[in-house]
């Protein structure tokens, strides 16, 4: 919906999309099942990976307080948790709360994440 101004009452709608005839999640499921049944290639890995990278870049930009470039992100070796592959069920949590039970929070401009 698009409203005429900042007021979001039902009588203030400037534009409303047509009602979807198919639930988008069902449509995605139908495409996947059709590809399986008809032995067609179906691979959304690239789209999903790029979407996830965009979200990571956005989080890094907010946490660091600056623009993060694609090239900078692709060259990054940053890890939230060093040696994550070596963690076990009995390992201590990689991030610990302070004496007041608070966890460290990113400080834009001071936090390094890329």
C-alpha distances in whole Angstrom, upper triangle without the diagonal:
4,6,10,12,12,12,9,11,10,12,10,7,8,6,5,7,10,11,13,17,18,17,17,20,22,22,23,26,27,27,29,32,32,33,36,37,38,39,36,36,32,32,29,31,30,27,27,29,27,24,26,28,25,24,28,28,25,27,30,29,28,31,33,31,31,30,31,32,32,36,36,34,36,40,39,41,39,40,38,41,44,46,43,45,48,46,47,47,49,48,47,43,43,41,43,42,44,47,44,42,39,38,38,35,34,35,33,36,39,37,38,36,37
4,7,9,10,10,9,11,11,12,9,6,6,5,7,9,13,14,17,20,22,21,21,23,26,25,26,29,30,30,32,35,35,36,38,40,40,41,39,38,35,34,31,33,32,28,28,30,28,25,27,29,26,25,28,28,25,27,30,28,27,30,32,30,30,29,31,31,32,35,36,34,36,40,39,41,40,40,39,42,45,47,45,47,50,48,49,49,51,50,49,45,44,42,44,43,45,47,44,43,40,39,39,35,34,34,32,35,38,37,38,36,36
4,5,7,7,6,8,9,9,6,4,5,7,9,12,15,17,19,23,25,24,24,26,29,28,29,32,33,34,36,38,38,40,42,43,44,45,42,41,38,37,34,36,35,31,31,34,31,28,30,32,28,27,31,30,27,29,32,30,28,32,34,31,31,31,32,34,34,38,38,37,39,42,41,44,42,42,41,44,47,49,47,49,52,50,51,50,53,51,50,46,45,43,45,44,45,47,44,43,40,40,39,36,35,35,33,36,39,38,39,38,38
4,7,8,9,10,11,10,6,6,5,8,11,15,18,20,23,26,28,27,27,30,32,32,33,36,37,37,39,41,42,43,45,47,47,48,45,44,41,41,37,39,38,34,34,36,34,31,33,34,31,30,33,33,29,31,34,32,30,34,35,33,33,32,34,35,36,40,40,39,41,44,43,46,44,45,43,47,50,52,50,52,55,53,54,54,56,55,53,49,48,46,48,46,48,50,47,45,43,42,42,38,37,37,35,37,40,40,41,40,40
4,6,8,10,12,11,8,9,9,12,14,17,21,22,25,28,30,29,29,31,34,33,34,37,38,38,40,43,43,44,47,48,49,50,47,46,42,41,38,39,38,34,34,36,34,31,33,33,30,29,32,31,28,29,32,30,28,31,33,30,31,30,32,34,35,39,39,37,40,43,42,45,43,43,42,45,48,51,48,51,53,51,53,52,54,53,51,47,46,44,45,44,45,47,44,43,40,40,39,35,34,34,32,34,37,37,39,38,39
4,6,9,12,12,9,10,11,14,15,18,22,23,25,29,30,29,28,30,33,33,34,36,38,38,40,42,43,44,46,48,49,49,47,45,42,41,37,38,37,34,33,35,33,30,31,32,29,27,30,29,26,27,30,28,25,29,31,28,29,29,31,33,34,38,37,36,39,41,40,43,40,41,39,42,46,48,46,48,51,49,50,49,51,50,48,44,43,41,42,40,41,43,40,39,36,36,36,32,31,31,29,32,35,34,36,35,37
4,6,9,9,7,9,11,14,15,18,21,22,25,28,30,28,28,30,33,33,34,37,38,39,40,42,43,45,47,48,49,50,48,47,43,42,39,40,39,36,35,37,35,32,33,34,31,29,32,32,28,29,32,30,28,31,33,31,32,32,34,36,37,41,40,39,41,44,43,45,43,43,41,44,48,50,47,50,52,50,51,50,52,51,49,45,45,42,43,41,43,44,41,40,37,37,37,34,33,33,32,35,37,37,39,38,39
4,7,8,6,7,10,12,12,16,18,19,21,25,26,25,25,27,29,30,31,33,35,35,37,39,40,41,43,45,46,47,45,44,40,39,36,37,37,33,33,35,33,30,31,33,30,28,31,31,27,28,32,30,28,31,33,31,32,32,34,35,36,40,40,38,40,43,42,44,42,42,40,43,46,48,46,48,50,48,49,48,50,49,47,44,43,41,42,40,42,44,40,39,37,37,37,33,33,33,32,35,38,37,39,37,39
4,5,5,7,11,13,13,16,19,19,22,25,27,25,26,28,30,31,32,34,36,37,39,40,41,43,45,46,47,49,46,46,42,42,38,40,40,36,35,38,36,33,34,36,33,31,34,35,31,32,35,34,31,34,37,35,36,36,37,39,40,44,43,41,44,47,45,47,45,45,43,46,49,51,48,51,53,51,52,50,52,52,50,46,46,44,45,43,45,46,43,41,39,39,40,36,36,37,36,39,41,40,42,41,42
4,5,6,10,11,10,14,16,16,19,22,24,23,24,27,28,29,31,33,34,35,37,38,39,41,43,44,45,47,45,44,41,40,37,39,39,35,35,38,36,33,34,36,33,32,35,36,32,33,37,35,33,36,39,37,38,37,39,40,41,44,44,42,45,48,47,49,46,46,44,47,51,52,49,51,54,52,52,51,53,53,51,48,48,45,47,45,47,49,45,44,42,41,42,39,39,39,38,41,44,42,44,42,44
4,6,9,11,12,15,17,18,21,24,26,26,27,30,31,31,33,36,36,37,40,41,42,44,46,47,47,49,47,47,43,43,40,42,42,38,38,40,39,35,37,39,36,35,38,38,35,36,39,38,36,39,41,39,40,39,41,42,43,46,47,45,47,50,49,51,49,49,47,50,54,56,53,55,57,55,56,55,57,56,55,51,51,49,50,48,50,52,48,47,45,45,45,42,41,42,40,43,46,45,47,45,46
4,6,9,11,15,17,18,22,25,27,26,27,29,31,31,33,35,36,37,39,41,42,43,45,47,47,49,46,46,42,42,39,41,40,36,36,39,37,33,35,37,34,32,36,36,32,34,37,35,33,36,38,36,37,36,38,39,40,44,44,42,44,47,46,49,47,47,45,48,52,54,51,53,56,54,55,54,56,55,53,50,49,47,48,47,48,50,47,45,43,43,43,39,39,39,38,40,43,42,44,42,43
4,6,7,11,13,15,18,21,23,23,24,26,28,28,30,32,33,34,36,38,38,40,42,43,44,45,43,42,39,39,36,38,37,33,33,36,34,31,33,34,31,30,34,34,30,32,35,34,32,35,37,35,36,35,36,37,38,41,42,40,42,45,45,47,45,45,44,47,50,52,49,51,54,52,53,52,55,54,52,49,48,46,48,46,48,50,47,45,43,42,42,39,38,39,37,40,42,41,43,41,42
4,7,10,13,16,19,22,24,24,24,27,29,28,30,33,33,33,36,38,38,39,42,43,43,45,42,42,39,38,35,37,36,33,33,36,33,30,33,34,31,30,34,33,30,32,35,33,32,36,38,35,35,34,36,36,37,40,41,40,41,45,44,47,45,46,45,48,51,53,50,52,55,53,55,54,56,55,54,50,49,48,49,48,50,52,49,47,45,44,44,40,39,39,37,40,43,42,43,41,42
4,7,10,12,15,18,20,21,21,24,26,25,26,29,30,30,32,34,34,36,38,39,40,41,39,38,35,35,32,34,34,30,30,33,31,28,31,32,29,29,32,32,29,31,34,33,32,35,37,35,35,33,35,35,35,39,40,38,40,43,43,45,44,44,43,46,49,51,48,50,53,52,53,52,55,54,53,49,48,47,49,48,50,52,49,47,45,44,43,40,39,39,37,40,43,41,42,40,41
4,7,9,12,15,17,17,18,21,22,21,23,26,26,27,30,31,31,33,36,36,37,39,36,36,33,33,30,32,32,28,29,32,30,27,29,31,28,28,31,32,29,31,34,33,32,35,37,35,35,34,35,35,35,39,40,38,39,43,42,45,43,43,42,45,48,50,47,48,51,50,51,50,53,52,51,47,47,45,47,46,49,51,48,46,44,43,43,39,38,39,38,40,43,41,42,40,40
4,6,8,12,14,14,14,18,19,18,20,23,23,23,26,28,28,29,32,33,33,35,32,32,29,29,27,29,29,25,26,29,27,24,27,29,27,26,30,30,28,30,33,32,32,35,37,35,35,33,34,34,33,37,38,36,37,41,41,43,42,42,41,44,47,48,45,46,50,48,49,48,51,51,50,46,46,45,47,46,49,51,49,46,44,43,42,39,38,39,38,40,43,41,41,39,39
4,6,9,12,13,14,17,18,17,19,22,21,22,25,26,26,28,31,31,31,33,31,31,29,29,27,30,30,26,27,30,29,26,29,31,29,29,32,33,31,33,36,35,35,38,40,39,38,36,37,37,36,39,41,38,39,43,43,45,44,44,43,46,49,50,47,48,51,49,50,50,53,52,52,48,48,47,49,49,51,54,51,49,46,45,45,42,41,43,41,43,46,44,44,42,42
4,6,9,10,12,15,15,15,17,19,19,20,23,24,24,27,29,29,30,32,30,30,28,28,26,29,30,26,26,30,29,26,28,31,29,28,32,33,31,33,36,35,35,38,40,39,39,37,37,37,36,40,41,39,39,43,43,45,43,43,42,44,48,48,45,46,49,48,48,47,51,50,50,46,46,45,47,47,50,52,50,47,45,44,44,41,41,42,41,44,46,44,44,41,42
4,5,7,8,11,12,11,14,16,15,17,19,21,21,23,25,25,26,28,26,27,24,25,23,26,26,23,23,27,26,24,26,29,27,26,30,31,30,31,35,34,34,37,39,38,38,36,36,36,34,38,39,37,37,41,41,42,41,41,40,42,45,46,43,43,47,45,46,45,48,48,48,45,44,44,46,46,49,51,49,46,44,43,43,40,40,42,40,43,45,43,43,40,40
4,7,9,12,11,10,14,15,14,16,19,19,19,22,24,24,24,27,25,26,24,25,23,27,28,24,25,29,28,26,28,31,30,29,33,34,33,34,37,37,37,40,42,42,41,39,39,39,37,40,42,39,39,43,43,45,44,43,42,45,47,48,44,45,48,47,47,46,50,50,50,46,46,46,48,48,51,54,52,49,47,45,46,43,43,45,44,46,48,46,46,42,43
4,6,8,7,6,10,11,10,12,15,16,16,18,20,20,21,24,22,23,20,22,20,24,25,22,22,26,26,23,25,29,27,27,30,32,31,32,35,36,36,38,40,40,40,38,37,37,35,38,40,37,37,41,41,42,41,40,40,42,44,44,41,41,45,43,44,43,46,46,47,44,44,43,46,46,49,52,50,47,45,43,44,41,41,43,42,45,46,44,43,40,40
4,6,5,6,9,10,10,12,14,15,16,19,20,21,22,24,23,23,20,21,19,22,23,20,20,24,24,21,23,26,25,24,28,30,28,29,33,33,33,35,38,38,38,36,35,35,33,37,38,35,35,39,38,39,38,37,37,38,41,41,38,38,42,40,40,40,43,43,43,40,40,40,42,42,46,48,46,43,41,40,40,38,38,40,39,42,44,41,41,37,38
4,5,5,6,9,10,11,12,14,15,17,19,20,21,22,21,20,17,18,15,18,20,16,16,20,20,17,19,23,22,21,24,26,25,26,30,30,30,32,35,35,35,32,31,31,29,33,34,31,31,35,35,36,35,34,34,36,38,39,35,36,39,38,38,38,41,41,41,38,38,38,40,41,44,47,45,42,40,38,38,36,35,38,37,39,41,38,38,34,34
4,5,5,6,9,10,11,12,14,16,17,18,20,21,20,19,16,16,14,17,19,16,15,19,20,17,18,22,21,21,24,26,25,26,29,30,30,32,34,35,35,33,31,32,30,33,34,30,31,34,34,35,34,33,32,33,36,36,33,33,36,35,35,35,38,38,38,35,35,36,38,39,42,45,43,40,38,36,37,35,34,37,36,39,40,37,37,33,33
4,5,5,6,9,10,10,12,14,15,16,18,20,19,19,16,17,16,19,21,19,18,22,23,20,22,25,25,24,27,29,29,30,33,34,34,35,38,39,38,36,35,35,33,36,37,34,34,37,37,38,37,36,35,37,39,39,36,36,39,37,38,37,40,40,41,38,38,39,41,42,45,48,46,43,41,39,40,38,38,41,40,43,44,41,40,37,37
4,5,5,6,9,10,10,12,14,15,16,18,16,17,14,16,14,18,19,17,17,21,21,19,21,25,24,24,27,29,28,30,33,33,34,36,38,38,38,36,34,34,31,34,36,33,33,36,36,37,37,36,36,37,40,40,37,36,40,39,39,39,42,42,43,40,40,40,43,44,47,50,48,45,43,41,42,39,39,41,40,43,44,41,40,37,37
4,5,5,6,9,10,11,13,14,15,16,15,14,11,12,11,14,16,14,13,17,18,16,18,21,21,21,24,26,26,27,30,31,31,33,35,36,35,33,31,31,28,31,33,30,29,33,33,34,33,33,33,34,36,36,33,33,36,35,36,36,39,39,40,37,37,37,40,41,45,47,46,43,41,39,39,37,36,39,38,40,41,38,37,34,33
4,5,5,6,9,10,11,12,14,15,14,15,12,13,12,15,18,16,15,19,21,19,20,24,24,24,26,28,28,29,32,33,34,35,38,38,38,36,34,34,31,34,35,32,31,35,35,35,35,34,33,35,37,36,33,33,36,35,35,35,38,38,39,37,37,38,40,41,45,48,46,43,41,39,40,38,38,41,40,42,43,40,39,36,35
4,5,5,6,9,10,10,12,14,13,14,12,14,14,18,20,18,18,22,23,22,23,26,27,27,29,31,31,32,35,36,37,38,41,41,41,38,37,36,33,36,38,34,34,37,37,38,38,37,37,38,40,40,37,36,39,39,39,38,42,42,43,41,41,41,44,45,49,52,50,47,45,43,44,42,41,44,43,45,47,43,42,39,38
4,6,5,6,9,10,10,12,10,11,9,11,11,15,17,15,16,19,20,20,22,24,25,25,28,29,30,31,34,35,36,37,39,40,39,37,35,34,31,33,35,32,31,35,35,36,36,36,36,37,39,38,36,35,38,38,38,38,42,42,43,41,40,41,44,45,49,52,50,47,45,43,43,41,40,43,42,44,45,42,41,37,37
4,5,5,6,9,10,10,9,9,7,9,10,13,16,15,15,18,20,19,20,23,24,24,26,29,29,30,33,34,35,36,38,39,39,36,34,33,30,33,34,31,30,33,34,34,34,33,34,35,36,36,33,32,35,35,35,35,39,39,40,38,38,39,42,43,47,50,49,45,44,41,42,40,39,42,41,43,44,41,39,36,35
4,5,5,6,8,10,10,11,10,12,14,16,19,18,18,21,23,23,24,27,28,28,30,32,33,34,36,38,38,40,42,43,42,40,38,37,34,36,38,35,33,37,37,37,38,36,37,37,39,38,35,34,37,37,37,37,40,41,42,40,40,41,44,46,49,52,51,47,46,44,44,43,42,45,44,47,48,44,43,39,39
4,5,5,6,8,8,10,10,13,15,18,20,19,20,23,24,24,26,28,29,30,32,34,34,36,38,39,40,42,44,45,44,41,39,38,35,37,39,36,34,38,38,39,39,39,39,40,42,41,38,37,40,40,40,40,44,44,45,43,43,44,47,49,52,55,54,50,49,47,47,45,45,47,46,48,50,46,45,41,40
4,6,5,6,5,6,6,10,12,15,17,17,18,21,22,22,24,26,27,28,30,32,33,34,36,38,39,40,42,43,42,39,37,36,32,34,36,33,32,35,36,36,37,36,37,38,39,38,36,34,38,38,38,39,42,42,44,42,41,43,46,48,51,54,53,50,48,46,46,44,43,46,45,47,48,45,43,39,38
4,6,5,6,8,8,11,14,16,19,19,19,22,24,24,25,27,29,29,31,33,34,35,37,39,40,41,43,44,44,41,39,37,34,36,38,35,33,36,37,37,37,36,37,38,39,37,35,33,36,37,37,37,41,41,43,41,41,42,45,47,51,54,53,49,48,45,46,45,44,47,46,48,49,45,43,40,39
4,6,8,11,11,15,17,20,22,22,23,25,27,27,28,31,32,33,35,37,38,39,41,42,43,45,46,48,47,44,42,41,37,39,41,38,37,40,40,41,41,40,41,41,42,41,38,37,40,40,40,40,44,44,46,44,44,46,49,50,54,57,56,52,51,49,49,48,47,50,49,51,52,49,47,43,43
4,6,9,11,14,17,20,22,22,23,25,27,27,29,31,32,33,35,37,38,39,41,43,44,45,47,48,47,44,42,40,37,39,41,38,36,40,40,41,42,41,42,43,44,42,40,38,42,42,42,42,46,46,48,46,46,47,51,52,56,59,58,55,53,50,51,49,48,51,50,52,53,50,48,44,43
4,7,9,12,16,18,20,21,22,24,26,26,28,30,31,32,34,36,37,38,40,41,43,44,46,47,46,43,40,39,35,37,39,36,34,37,38,38,39,39,40,40,41,40,37,36,39,39,40,40,44,44,46,44,44,46,49,51,54,57,57,53,52,49,49,48,47,50,49,51,51,48,46,42,41
4,6,10,13,15,17,18,19,21,23,23,25,27,28,30,31,33,34,36,37,39,40,42,43,44,43,40,37,36,32,34,36,33,31,35,36,36,37,37,38,39,40,39,37,35,39,39,40,40,44,44,46,44,43,45,48,50,53,56,56,52,51,48,48,46,45,48,46,48,49,46,44,40,38
4,7,10,12,14,15,16,18,19,20,22,24,25,27,28,30,31,33,34,36,37,38,40,41,40,37,34,32,29,30,33,30,28,31,32,33,34,34,35,36,37,36,33,32,36,36,37,38,42,41,43,41,40,42,45,47,50,54,53,50,48,45,45,43,42,45,43,45,46,42,40,36,35
4,7,9,11,12,13,15,17,17,19,21,22,23,25,27,28,29,31,32,34,35,37,38,37,34,31,30,26,28,30,28,26,29,30,31,32,31,32,33,34,34,31,30,34,34,35,36,39,39,40,38,37,39,42,44,47,50,50,46,45,42,41,40,39,41,40,42,43,39,37,34,32
4,6,8,9,10,11,13,14,16,17,19,20,22,23,25,26,28,29,31,32,33,35,33,31,28,27,23,25,27,24,22,25,26,27,28,27,29,30,31,30,28,27,31,31,32,33,37,36,37,35,34,35,39,41,44,47,47,44,42,39,38,37,35,38,37,38,39,36,34,30,29
4,6,5,6,8,10,11,12,14,15,17,18,20,21,23,24,26,27,29,30,31,30,27,25,24,20,23,24,21,20,23,24,25,26,25,26,28,29,29,26,26,30,30,31,32,35,34,36,33,32,33,36,38,41,45,44,41,39,36,35,34,32,35,33,35,36,33,31,27,26
4,6,5,6,9,10,10,12,14,15,16,18,20,21,22,24,26,27,28,30,28,26,23,22,18,20,22,19,17,20,21,22,22,22,23,24,26,25,23,23,26,27,28,29,33,32,33,30,29,30,34,36,39,42,42,39,37,33,33,31,30,33,31,33,34,30,28,24,23
4,5,5,6,8,10,10,12,14,15,16,18,20,21,22,24,25,26,28,26,23,20,19,15,17,19,16,15,18,19,20,21,22,23,25,26,26,24,24,28,28,30,32,35,33,34,32,30,31,35,37,40,43,43,40,37,34,33,31,29,32,30,31,32,29,27,23,22
4,6,5,6,9,10,11,12,14,15,17,19,20,21,23,24,26,27,25,22,20,19,16,18,20,17,16,20,20,22,22,23,24,26,27,28,26,26,30,30,32,33,36,34,35,32,30,31,35,36,39,43,42,39,36,33,32,30,28,31,29,30,32,29,27,23,22
4,6,5,6,9,10,11,12,14,15,17,18,20,21,23,24,25,25,22,20,19,16,19,20,17,16,19,19,21,21,20,21,23,25,25,23,23,27,26,28,29,32,31,31,28,27,28,31,33,36,39,39,35,33,30,29,28,26,29,27,29,30,27,25,22,21
4,5,5,6,9,10,10,12,14,15,16,18,20,21,22,24,23,20,17,16,13,15,17,13,12,16,16,17,17,17,19,20,22,22,20,21,24,24,27,28,31,29,30,27,25,26,30,31,34,38,38,34,32,29,28,26,24,27,26,27,28,25,22,19,18
4,5,5,6,9,10,10,12,14,15,16,18,20,21,22,20,17,15,14,11,13,15,12,11,15,15,17,18,18,20,22,24,24,23,23,27,27,30,31,34,32,32,29,27,27,31,33,35,39,38,35,33,29,28,26,24,26,24,25,27,24,22,18,17
4,5,5,6,9,10,11,13,14,15,17,19,20,21,20,17,15,15,13,16,17,14,14,18,17,19,19,19,20,22,24,25,23,24,28,27,29,30,33,31,31,28,26,27,30,31,34,37,36,34,31,28,27,25,23,25,23,25,26,23,22,18,18
4,5,5,6,9,10,11,12,14,16,16,18,20,19,17,15,15,13,16,16,12,13,16,15,17,16,16,16,18,21,22,19,21,24,24,26,27,29,28,28,24,23,23,26,28,31,34,33,30,28,25,24,22,20,23,21,23,24,21,19,16,15
4,5,5,6,9,10,10,12,14,15,16,18,17,14,11,11,9,12,12,8,9,13,12,14,13,14,15,18,20,21,19,21,24,24,27,28,30,28,28,25,23,23,26,28,31,34,34,31,28,25,23,21,19,21,20,21,22,19,17,13,12
4,5,5,6,9,10,10,12,14,15,16,15,12,10,10,9,12,13,10,11,15,14,16,16,17,17,20,22,24,22,24,27,27,30,31,33,31,30,27,25,25,28,29,31,35,34,31,28,25,24,21,19,21,19,20,22,19,18,14,13
4,5,5,6,9,10,11,12,14,15,15,13,11,13,12,15,15,12,14,17,15,17,15,16,15,19,21,23,21,23,26,25,28,28,31,28,28,24,22,22,25,26,28,32,31,28,25,22,21,18,16,18,17,19,20,17,17,13,13
4,5,5,6,9,10,10,12,14,14,12,10,11,11,13,12,9,11,14,12,13,12,12,12,15,18,20,18,20,23,23,25,26,28,26,25,22,19,19,22,24,26,30,29,26,23,20,19,16,14,16,15,17,18,15,13,10,10
4,5,5,6,9,10,10,12,11,9,6,8,8,11,10,7,10,12,11,14,12,14,14,18,20,22,21,23,26,26,28,30,32,29,28,25,22,21,25,26,28,31,31,28,25,22,20,17,14,16,14,15,17,14,13,10,9
4,5,5,6,9,10,10,10,9,8,10,11,14,13,11,14,16,14,17,15,16,16,19,22,24,23,25,28,27,30,31,33,30,29,25,23,22,25,25,27,31,29,27,24,21,19,16,14,15,13,15,16,14,14,11,11
4,5,5,6,8,10,11,11,10,13,13,16,14,12,15,17,14,16,13,14,13,16,19,22,20,23,26,24,27,28,29,27,25,22,19,18,21,21,23,27,26,24,20,17,16,13,10,12,11,13,14,12,12,9,11
4,5,5,6,8,8,9,7,10,12,14,11,9,13,14,11,13,11,12,11,15,18,21,19,22,25,24,27,28,30,27,25,22,19,18,21,22,23,27,26,24,21,18,15,13,10,11,9,11,12,9,8,6,7
4,6,5,6,5,5,6,9,11,14,11,10,14,15,13,16,14,16,15,19,21,24,23,26,29,28,31,32,33,30,29,25,23,21,24,24,25,29,28,27,23,20,17,14,11,11,8,10,12,10,10,9,9
4,6,5,7,8,9,13,15,17,15,14,18,19,16,18,16,17,16,19,22,25,24,27,29,28,31,31,33,30,28,24,22,20,22,22,23,27,25,24,20,18,15,12,9,9,7,9,11,10,11,10,12
4,6,8,10,10,14,16,18,15,14,17,18,15,17,13,14,13,16,19,22,21,25,26,25,28,29,30,27,25,21,19,17,19,19,20,24,23,21,17,15,12,9,5,6,5,8,9,6,8,7,10
4,6,8,9,12,15,16,13,13,16,16,14,16,13,15,14,18,19,23,23,26,28,27,30,31,32,29,27,24,21,19,21,21,22,25,25,24,20,17,14,11,8,7,4,5,7,5,6,7,9
4,7,9,13,16,18,15,15,19,19,17,19,17,18,18,21,23,27,26,29,31,30,34,34,35,32,30,27,24,22,24,24,24,27,26,26,22,19,16,13,10,8,4,5,8,8,10,11,12
4,6,10,13,15,12,13,16,17,15,18,16,19,19,22,24,27,27,30,32,32,35,36,37,34,32,29,26,24,27,27,27,31,30,29,25,23,20,17,13,12,8,7,11,11,11,11,11
4,6,10,12,10,11,14,15,14,18,16,19,19,23,25,28,27,30,32,32,35,37,38,35,33,30,27,26,29,29,30,34,33,31,28,25,22,19,15,15,11,11,14,13,13,12,11
4,7,9,7,7,10,11,11,14,13,16,17,21,22,25,24,27,29,29,33,34,36,33,31,28,25,24,27,28,30,33,33,31,28,25,22,19,15,16,13,12,15,13,11,10,8
4,5,5,6,9,10,11,14,14,18,19,22,23,26,26,28,30,31,34,36,38,34,34,31,28,27,30,32,33,37,36,35,31,28,25,23,19,19,16,16,18,16,14,13,10
4,5,5,6,9,10,14,14,17,19,22,23,25,24,26,29,30,33,35,37,34,33,31,28,28,31,32,34,38,38,36,32,29,27,24,21,22,19,19,21,19,16,14,11
4,5,5,6,9,12,14,17,19,22,22,24,24,26,29,30,33,35,37,34,34,31,28,28,32,34,35,39,39,37,34,30,28,26,22,23,21,20,21,19,16,14,11
4,6,5,6,10,11,14,17,20,20,22,22,24,27,28,31,34,35,32,31,29,25,25,29,30,32,36,36,34,31,27,24,23,19,20,17,16,17,16,13,11,7
4,5,5,9,9,12,14,17,18,20,20,22,24,25,28,30,32,29,29,26,23,23,27,28,30,34,34,32,29,25,23,21,18,19,17,17,18,15,12,10,6
4,6,8,10,13,16,18,18,20,20,21,24,25,28,31,33,30,30,27,24,25,29,31,33,37,37,35,32,28,26,24,21,23,21,20,21,19,15,13,9
4,7,9,12,16,18,17,19,20,21,24,25,29,31,33,29,29,27,24,25,28,31,32,36,37,35,32,28,25,24,21,22,21,20,20,18,14,12,9
4,6,9,12,14,14,16,17,18,21,22,26,28,29,26,26,24,20,21,24,27,28,32,33,31,28,24,22,21,18,19,18,17,17,15,11,9,5
4,7,10,12,11,13,14,15,18,19,23,25,26,23,23,21,18,19,23,25,27,31,32,30,27,23,21,21,18,20,20,19,18,15,12,9,7
4,7,9,9,12,12,15,17,18,21,23,24,21,21,18,15,16,19,22,23,27,28,26,23,19,17,17,15,17,17,16,15,12,9,6,5
4,5,6,9,9,12,14,14,17,20,21,17,17,15,11,13,16,19,21,25,26,23,21,17,16,16,15,17,18,18,17,13,11,8,9
4,7,10,9,12,14,13,16,18,19,16,15,12,9,9,13,15,18,22,22,20,18,14,12,13,12,15,16,17,16,12,10,8,10
4,6,6,9,10,10,13,15,16,12,12,10,6,8,12,15,18,21,22,20,18,15,14,15,15,18,20,21,18,15,13,11,13
4,6,8,9,10,13,16,16,13,13,12,9,11,14,18,20,23,25,23,21,18,17,18,18,20,22,22,20,17,14,13,14
4,5,5,7,11,14,15,11,13,12,10,13,16,20,22,25,27,25,24,20,20,21,21,24,26,26,24,20,18,16,17
4,5,5,9,12,13,10,12,11,9,12,15,19,22,25,26,23,22,19,19,20,20,24,25,26,24,20,19,16,17
4,6,8,12,13,11,14,13,12,16,19,22,25,28,29,26,26,22,23,24,24,27,28,29,27,24,22,19,20
4,6,10,11,9,12,12,11,15,18,21,24,27,29,26,25,22,23,25,25,28,30,31,28,25,23,21,22
4,7,8,6,8,9,9,13,15,18,21,24,26,23,22,20,20,23,23,27,29,30,28,24,23,21,22
4,5,5,9,10,11,15,16,19,23,25,26,23,24,21,23,25,26,30,32,33,31,27,26,24,26
4,6,8,9,12,15,16,19,22,24,25,22,23,21,23,25,26,30,32,34,32,29,28,26,28
4,6,9,12,14,15,17,20,22,24,21,22,20,22,25,27,30,33,35,32,29,28,27,29
4,6,8,11,12,15,18,20,22,19,20,18,19,22,24,27,30,31,28,25,25,23,25
4,6,8,8,12,14,16,18,16,16,15,16,19,21,24,27,29,26,23,23,22,25
4,5,6,10,13,15,17,14,14,12,13,16,18,21,24,26,23,20,20,19,22
4,7,10,13,16,18,15,14,11,12,14,16,19,21,23,20,17,17,16,18
4,7,10,13,14,12,10,7,8,11,13,16,19,21,18,15,16,15,18
4,7,10,11,9,8,7,8,12,14,17,21,22,19,17,18,18,21
4,7,7,5,5,5,7,11,14,16,20,22,19,17,19,19,23
4,5,5,5,6,8,11,15,16,20,22,19,18,20,21,25
4,5,7,10,12,15,18,20,23,25,22,21,24,25,28
4,6,9,11,14,17,19,22,25,22,21,24,25,29
4,7,10,12,16,18,22,24,22,20,23,23,27
4,7,9,12,14,18,21,18,17,19,20,24
4,6,10,12,16,18,16,14,16,16,20
4,7,9,13,15,12,10,13,13,17
4,6,10,12,11,9,12,12,16
4,6,9,8,6,8,9,13
4,6,5,5,9,11,14
4,6,6,9,10,13
4,6,8,11,12
4,7,10,12
4,6,9
4,6
4
